[in-house]
Amino acid sequence: MIKTFFTLPSLEFVTASSTVSPDTPVGSILTEQLTEPAMWALDMAAAVSSDFLTLALVAPTVAGMILCILRAYAESELGVYPSARGISSYAAGGLGYFFAGTQNYRRAFALAGSAVFRIVLWLILVVLPIWAAAELDSGVLVPFAVYLPAGFPVLPFAIVLSALFLLLGLFIRVRRYLAAPIYIENPNLSIAESARCSVELMRGYRAAALSLELGFISWWLLGFFTLGIMLALFVIPYYLTCRVVFYRRVVELQKAKSEV
């Protein structure tokens, strides 16, 4: 997808791939039926552009929501409730914080980009063994099947390998569970530094974080079956609030341990 995005079809390519003559005006070319390679390239370019645009809008919004919840939590600890709704203008200002400056926006986009990259990477690692097993049977990897011992259980081995990758991905996610709120609350830290802080804080609380994540499976399904309506209106704010409360609680418990 990324390669396609940076190699968008030129006018000459579109013209050559069209069913009309290269001398046909541009307006006519765009209305004519293109061949399959040209349509595929244009569809992929449109999909990647749409994904980048969505990420560019969602990333600062979600980061701003986390900051808003962090500020509201800090004020609640101080007993500050200046409005009937229990949220101050200072806390609510976190919603637009990452749209307010270039540096803030870059930080939010980098955080979201890092999360998307890791999700895609682990999805590929989980799916790859099963895909390879299928291709060894009747696909592009058939020539490599001769190197396997006779009777080798390819599919069971692939399933076990995928399960191991899935468990490893969950373990790494749990270790980095607090990286996002740490990164947002501390502008002086990089993503890597925030991840290292998360690893230290999560010692002894990984099972609790995994339980929290698994408890949201039904909520994510609810958001999916309501076409994303409940997801945007309730599930995501609720999920982010739970993440922030969990983060603040872990920080408090670790601080109490260190004092003892």
C-alpha positions in Angstrom: 0.0 0.0 0.0 2.8 2.4 0.9 4.7 1.6 -2.3 1.5 2.3 -4.3 1.0 5.6 -2.5 4.4 6.8 -3.6 4.1 5.5 -7.1 0.8 7.0 -8.1 0.0 6.4 -11.8 1.1 9.2 -14.0 -1.1 10.6 -16.8 0.9 8.6 -19.3 0.3 5.4 -17.4 -3.4 6.1 -17.1 -3.6 6.9 -20.8 -1.7 3.8 -21.8 -3.8 1.6 -19.5 -7.1 3.0 -20.8 -9.2 1.4 -23.5 -9.2 4.7 -25.4 -6.5 6.3 -27.6 -3.6 8.1 -26.0 -4.7 11.2 -27.9 -8.1 11.3 -26.2 -8.6 14.4 -24.0 -8.0 13.9 -20.2 -11.6 14.4 -19.3 -12.6 11.6 -21.6 -9.9 9.3 -20.2 -11.3 9.7 -16.7 -14.7 8.7 -17.9 -13.7 5.7 -19.9 -13.2 2.2 -18.6 -9.7 1.6 -17.4 -7.9 -1.7 -17.5 -7.6 -3.8 -14.3 -4.0 -2.7 -13.4 -4.9 1.0 -13.6 -8.1 0.6 -11.6 -6.2 -1.4 -8.9 -3.5 1.3 -8.7 -6.1 4.1 -8.4 -8.1 2.2 -5.8 -5.1 1.5 -3.7 -3.9 5.1 -3.9 -7.4 6.2 -2.9 -7.5 3.8 0.0 -4.1 4.8 1.3 -4.9 8.5 1.0 -8.2 7.9 2.9 -6.3 5.9 5.7 -3.8 8.7 6.1 -6.5 11.4 6.3 -8.4 9.3 8.9 -5.3 8.8 10.9 -4.4 12.5 10.7 -7.9 13.4 12.1 -8.3 10.6 14.7 -4.8 10.7 16.2 -4.9 14.2 17.8 -8.6 13.6 18.8 -7.9 10.5 20.7 -4.7 11.9 22.3 -6.7 15.0 23.3 -9.3 12.8 24.9 -6.7 11.0 26.9 -5.2 14.4 28.0 -8.7 15.6 28.9 -9.3 12.6 31.1 -5.9 12.9 32.7 -6.6 16.5 33.6 -10.0 15.7 34.9 -8.6 12.9 37.0 -6.0 15.2 38.5 -8.6 17.8 39.3 -10.9 15.2 41.0 -8.0 14.2 43.3 -7.8 17.8 44.3 -11.5 18.1 44.7 -11.9 20.7 42.0 -15.4 20.7 40.4 -16.0 24.2 39.1 -19.0 23.3 37.0 -22.2 21.3 37.4 -20.9 18.6 35.0 -17.8 18.0 37.0 -15.3 19.0 34.3 -13.5 22.3 34.1 -12.5 24.3 31.0 -8.9 23.4 31.7 -9.7 19.7 31.5 -12.0 20.1 28.5 -9.2 22.1 26.8 -7.3 18.9 26.4 -9.6 17.8 23.6 -8.1 20.4 21.2 -4.6 20.5 22.7 -3.0 18.4 20.0 -4.6 20.5 17.2 -3.3 23.7 18.7 0.4 23.4 17.8 2.6 21.7 15.2 4.8 20.0 17.8 1.8 18.7 19.7 0.2 17.5 16.5 3.4 15.7 15.5 3.6 13.9 18.8 0.0 12.7 18.6 0.5 11.5 15.0 3.7 9.7 15.9 2.0 8.0 18.8 -0.9 6.8 16.6 1.5 5.8 13.8 3.6 3.7 16.1 0.4 1.9 17.4 -0.8 1.3 13.9 2.6 0.0 12.8 2.8 -2.5 15.7 -0.8 -3.7 15.1 -0.2 -4.3 11.4 3.2 -6.0 12.2 1.7 -8.5 14.7 -1.3 -9.2 12.5 1.1 -10.1 9.7 3.1 -12.3 12.0 0.0 -14.1 13.2 -1.5 -14.7 9.8 1.8 -15.5 8.0 2.3 -19.1 9.2 -1.3 -20.1 8.3 -0.9 -18.4 4.9 2.4 -20.2 4.3 0.9 -23.5 5.2 -1.9 -23.0 2.7 0.5 -21.9 0.0 2.7 -24.9 0.6 -0.2 -27.1 -0.3 -1.3 -25.5 -3.5 0.2 -22.0 -4.0 3.3 -20.0 -4.7 5.3 -21.8 -2.0 4.7 -25.3 -3.4 8.4 -25.6 -4.6 9.5 -25.2 -1.0 7.4 -28.2 0.2 10.0 -30.6 -1.0 12.4 -29.4 1.7 10.0 -30.6 4.4 10.2 -34.1 5.9 7.6 -36.6 4.7 4.4 -36.4 6.8 5.4 -33.1 8.5 2.2 -31.6 10.1 2.4 -28.3 8.3 -1.0 -26.9 9.3 -0.9 -27.9 13.0 2.6 -26.4 13.2 1.4 -23.2 11.5 -1.5 -22.9 13.9 0.8 -23.3 17.0 3.2 -20.8 15.5 0.4 -18.3 14.9 -0.8 -18.8 18.5 2.7 -18.2 19.8 3.0 -15.0 17.9 -0.5 -13.9 19.2 0.5 -14.6 22.8 3.8 -12.8 22.3 2.0 -9.8 20.8 -0.4 -9.7 23.7 2.5 -9.9 26.2 4.4 -7.0 24.5 1.2 -5.0 24.4 0.6 -5.5 28.1 4.2 -4.4 28.9 3.6 -1.2 26.9 0.1 -0.7 28.2 0.8 2.6 29.9 3.0 4.0 27.2 0.3 6.2 25.6 -0.8 8.1 28.8 2.8 8.4 30.0 3.8 9.9 26.6 0.8 12.3 26.6 1.3 13.4 30.2 5.1 13.9 29.8 5.9 16.0 26.7 9.6 15.7 27.4 9.6 11.9 26.8 9.9 10.1 23.5 7.7 7.1 22.5 10.6 4.7 23.3 11.2 6.3 26.7 7.5 6.1 27.5 7.5 2.4 26.6 10.4 1.8 28.9 8.6 3.6 31.7 5.6 1.5 31.0 7.6 -1.7 31.3 8.8 -0.7 34.7 5.4 0.4 36.0 3.6 -2.7 34.7 5.6 -5.1 36.8 3.1 -7.0 38.9 0.1 -5.6 37.0 0.2 -7.3 33.6 -2.5 -9.8 34.5 -4.8 -6.9 35.6 -4.2 -5.1 32.3 -4.9 -8.2 30.3 -8.1 -8.8 32.2 -9.1 -5.2 31.4 -8.4 -5.6 27.7 -10.3 -8.9 27.5 -13.3 -7.3 29.3 -13.7 -4.9 26.5 -14.2 -7.5 23.8 -18.0 -7.4 24.1 -17.9 -3.6 23.9 -15.9 -3.6 20.7 -18.3 -6.1 19.2 -21.2 -3.8 20.2 -19.5 -1.0 18.4 -19.0 -3.2 15.3 -22.6 -4.3 15.2 -23.9 -0.8 15.6 -21.8 0.3 12.5 -19.4 2.3 14.7 -22.1 4.6 16.2 -21.8 3.2 19.8 -18.0 2.9 19.2 -17.6 6.7 18.7 -20.3 7.9 21.2 -19.6 5.6 24.1 -17.1 2.7 23.8 -13.9 4.7 22.9 -14.4 7.4 25.6 -15.3 4.7 28.1 -12.2 2.6 27.1 -9.9 5.6 27.3 -11.2 6.6 30.7 -10.6 3.1 32.0 -7.1 3.1 30.6 -6.3 6.5 32.3 -7.8 5.4 35.6 -5.8 2.2 35.4 -2.6 4.2 34.7 -3.1 6.6 37.6 -3.9 3.7 39.9 -0.8 1.8 39.0 1.3 4.9 39.5 -0.2 5.4 42.9 0.4 1.8 43.9 4.0 1.8 42.7 4.7 5.0 44.5 3.2 3.5 47.7 5.5 0.4 47.3 8.6 2.6 46.8 7.8 4.6 49.9 7.5 1.4 52.0 
